[in-house]
Amino acid sequence: MKHVISHINKAFDHRIRLGIMSVLMVNEWMEFTTMKELLQVTDGNLASHIKALEQEEFIVVTKQFIGKKPNTRYAATTTGKLAFEQHLNALEQLIKQSR
């Protein structure tokens, strides 16, 4: 059982980080405003969790202007996708072993 727990990634401990990664696993990218509305979080809360995932290199941030409006969007990196899949697999194994 200890082996399984070692594959649970602490970077995904928070429900908002789980939400961010879940959204980015099934979407090529997501804009800040849409992500905020989908997860129903404040700007500051979302930004802090995004920063944590960005520091782990699990997501990338792209900032651009569309017309005169700033636009920030996020995408999961290959490293992030692999880490999240391993995290989910570890949770699944833990559940199976606990039954």
C-alpha positions in Angstrom: 0.0 0.0 0.0 2.9 2.4 0.7 4.1 2.0 -2.9 0.7 3.3 -4.1 0.6 6.3 -1.8 4.0 7.4 -3.0 2.5 7.9 -6.5 -0.1 10.3 -5.2 1.1 13.7 -6.2 0.9 16.5 -3.5 0.7 19.1 -6.3 -2.9 17.9 -6.8 -3.9 17.9 -3.2 -6.3 20.8 -3.5 -9.7 20.5 -5.1 -9.1 23.6 -7.3 -5.9 22.1 -8.6 -7.7 18.9 -9.4 -10.4 20.9 -11.2 -7.8 22.9 -13.2 -6.0 19.7 -14.3 -9.2 17.9 -15.0 -10.4 20.8 -17.3 -7.0 20.9 -19.1 -6.8 17.2 -19.6 -9.9 17.3 -21.8 -9.4 20.7 -23.4 -6.4 21.8 -25.5 -6.5 25.1 -23.6 -8.8 27.2 -21.4 -9.1 31.0 -20.9 -8.8 32.4 -17.4 -12.4 33.8 -17.3 -14.0 30.6 -18.5 -11.9 28.5 -16.0 -12.9 30.9 -13.2 -16.6 30.5 -14.0 -16.4 26.8 -14.5 -14.7 26.2 -11.2 -16.6 29.0 -9.4 -13.6 30.5 -7.7 -12.3 34.1 -7.3 -9.6 35.6 -9.5 -7.0 35.5 -6.7 -7.8 31.9 -5.7 -7.6 30.7 -9.2 -4.4 32.6 -9.9 -2.6 31.2 -6.8 -3.4 27.6 -7.7 -2.5 28.2 -11.4 0.8 29.7 -10.2 1.5 26.6 -8.1 0.9 24.3 -11.1 2.9 26.5 -13.4 5.9 26.3 -10.9 5.7 22.5 -11.1 5.7 22.9 -14.9 2.4 21.1 -15.2 0.7 23.9 -17.1 1.8 26.7 -19.4 0.4 30.2 -19.5 0.0 32.2 -22.7 -0.8 35.9 -22.6 -1.9 37.8 -25.6 -4.1 40.7 -26.7 -7.2 40.1 -28.7 -7.9 43.5 -30.1 -7.2 45.7 -27.1 -8.3 43.2 -24.5 -5.8 41.1 -22.7 -6.3 37.3 -22.9 -4.7 34.7 -20.7 -5.1 31.0 -21.4 -3.7 27.8 -20.0 -2.7 24.4 -21.3 -1.5 21.3 -19.6 2.1 20.3 -20.5 3.1 16.8 -21.4 4.8 16.6 -18.0 1.6 17.8 -16.3 -0.6 15.3 -18.2 1.7 12.4 -17.3 1.8 13.5 -13.6 -2.0 13.8 -13.4 -2.5 10.4 -15.1 -0.1 8.8 -12.6 -1.9 10.6 -9.7 -5.3 9.3 -10.9 -3.9 5.8 -11.4 -2.5 5.8 -7.9 -5.9 6.9 -6.4 -7.6 4.1 -8.4 -5.1 1.5 -7.2 -5.5 2.7 -3.6 -9.3 2.4 -3.9 -9.0 -1.1 -5.4 -6.6 -2.3 -2.7 -8.8 -0.9 0.1 -11.9 -2.9 -0.9 
